Amino acid sequence: MEFKTLEQNIGYKFSDTTLLVEALTHKSYANEDSKDEGNYERLELLGDAVLELAITDILMIKYPDSSEGDLSKGRASIVRANILYKIAKEVDLGQYLRLGKGEENSGGRERDSILACAMEAVIGAVYADGGFEPAKKLVARLWAGKTDRVFSEEYDIDYKTKLQELVQSKYRVLPEYSVVNISGPSHNRVFKVKVSAGEVSQTGLGKNKKEAAQSAASRALRVIQEGSRA
């Protein structure tokens, strides 16, 4: 597989492309191909740590007067699984994934949890290939718009409360949340939560149930508000 376009999309050229191949290999593919070793889970673990460090470093430089609490909250708001998924979509990561036949046929190439995990693995692969500075530059480039708005209202809304208020007034019911999927290795779970809010149903991703529920509530809010404006 040719990775030139993907490398252009993320802004990094690998010296050792086997690291990139590993970062793009889902366990379903590794299980089916006896000649292949490993999948993206180890690099995903590494990428998770590198991403948090890079974002922390970027925010401390960008916002030198912010408190530890504000920086921690800001970081948490932009390393969420749903943000990773959006960035993976922006760089068209899905078309490069190596998936087993079953995962391929069930839509795994577009699955939000797989894309979020693979994006972390790619960050881990960049770190393993070139060190922290190239990895930080990649994160700074891909997260640029999000670090610029990290303390804006966009990332500081209690979407569950706002959704509840809207749904109660519009449909006279309360939103109902349920966990529909938990994926990823034990050290780095990705939760998928579904919210049913009147006539609207949406899902969201997160590294815990609370984060995933907030993401689902945000999507449901957007759908209801856009419907009201139509």
N, C-alpha and C positions, 0 to 999 in steps of 0.2 A: 504493500500500500504506500502511496505517495503522500508525504506529510508536509510538503512545501507550503501549501495553502494554509494549513492549520498553523504552522510555525509563523507564517505572516500574520495570521489573525491574532495570535497571542503575543507576537512581537519578540519571539525568542527562537534561535536556531540551536538545535541540540548537537552536541559533539558525539554523544552516545545515544542513538535513536532507539536502542533496545529499552532504555528507560521510558521513553514515550510510549513504546509498544506496550510495555507492562502497565503503564498508567491508563491505557485505553482498553485493557483486557478485563472483561467481566468474568466472575468466577464460573458462570455457566459455559463460557467458551473454554476456559482452562480445564474444566471437568470433562469436556467432550474431546479435547485434543491432547492425547497422551504425550505428544512430542513437546508440548508447551509447558513451561514451568511458571507457576505463580499467576497472580491476578493483581488488580489495582489496590487491594485492601492495605497492604503494607505502605505503599506510597500515599494512600489516602490518610493514614494515621500521621505520616510525616507532614503532608500538606496541610492538615488541620492545624498542627502546631506552628508551622511556618507562616500560615495565613494570619493567625492571631498575633504572632510577633511582629509581622510586617505591618499590619493595620495599627497595632499599638504604637510602633515607631513612627509611622506616618502621622497619626493623630497627635502625638506628643509634639512633633515638630510644627504641624499646622496650627495647633491650638495650645500654645505654650502656657497660657494662663488658666487652662481648664483644670478642674480638680480631678483627683484619682477616680472619684465616683462617676463624674461626668464622662471621663475617658472610657471607663469600663462599660458604662451604659451605651456610649456611642459605638464602641467596638462591637458589642453584642448585637446591636441593631443592624450591622452591615456584614456580619459573617454568618448570617442565618442561612439555612439550607435553601430557602426560596430565593435568596439573592444569588447564591451559587448557581442555582438552576437557571436563573435569568441570564447570568453571565455566560454560562455554558451554551445557551441558545444563541447569544450574541456572537460567539466565536464559531458557531456551527459545529460544536463538538460531537453531536450525536452521529453524524455521518461517518465518523472515524472509529466509533466503538467496535470492539470485537466481542460479539455476543454468540451464545449458543443458539441452536436452531429454535428451541422452544421459546427462549427469551426474545429472539428476533421476531418470531411469528406472533407473539403476544404484545408487540408494540414497545419493546424495551428500549429501542433507539430514541424514543421520545419520552420515556418515563422520567418524571421529574426527580425521583430519588436516585436513580442511576446516574443521571447527568450531574446532579449535585455532588455525588461521591466521586465521579470521574474528574470533575473540575478540581477538587481538592487533590486528587492523585496527580494531576498534571502539574500543579504547584509544587507538590513534593518531588516530582521528577525533575523539574527545573532546578530546585535546590540541590538535589543529588548530583545533577550534571554540572552545575556552574557555581553553586554556593549561594549564600544568603543575598548578596547584592543583586544579582540578576533576578532572583525570585521576588525580592522586594520591588524592583523596577516593574516587573510583570504585574504584581498586585496593584501598585500605584497607578499603572496605566489602565488596567481593567476596572478598577474600583474608583477611578478619578471622580466621576460625577457623584458617587455615593459618599466619598469622604468629604466632598465640598458641601454636602447638604446634611451631614451626619447629625447635627444638632437642630435641624429644622423640624417643623411640626410634622413633616412627612414621616419621620422615624420616631416620633414621640407621641403617638396616639394610642389610646386604649381602644382598639377596634372592637373588642368584645362588648364593652360597655356601650359604645356608640351604636353597634348593631342591635343590641338588646332594646335600647330606647326606640330605635326606628321601627323594629319589627313589632314591638308591643303596640306602638301607636298605629301602625299600618295594618297589621294582621291580627292583633289581639292574641298573640301567642308568644312563647319564649323560644329563642334559638336552641336547637339541640345539637350537641357535639358528640362525635364518636370516633375512635381510632380505627381506621380502616386498614392500615398497614404499618409495620415496623420493619425496616430494612437496614442493611449495613452490618459491619462487625460489631461485637459487643462493646468495643471501646469507642465507637463512633456511630451511634444509632441515628437513623433518620426516621422521624415519625410523620405519618400522613393522617391528618384529621379531617373529617367531613362535618360540615355544619349544615343543618336544615333550618332555614329561616323563612317560614311562610311558604311562598311559592318558589323560593330560590334555594338551590343546593350548590355548595362549592367546597373544594378541598384546599388544604394548605400544607406546606412542609415545615418542619422544624427539628432542631436537635433535641427537643423535649416536647411533651404534650402541650404545654402552655404556649410555646413559640409557634407550634403548628396551628393551634386553635386561633391565635391572633392573625396568622397569615390567612386562614380560611375565612375568618370574620372580615378581614380587609377586602377579600375578593367578593364576598357576598354583599358587602356595603356598596362596592363599586357597581355591581350588577343592578342592585335595587335603585341606586341613585341615577344611573344612566337610563333605566327604564322609566323613572319618574319624569326625566327630562325629554323623553322621546315624544 
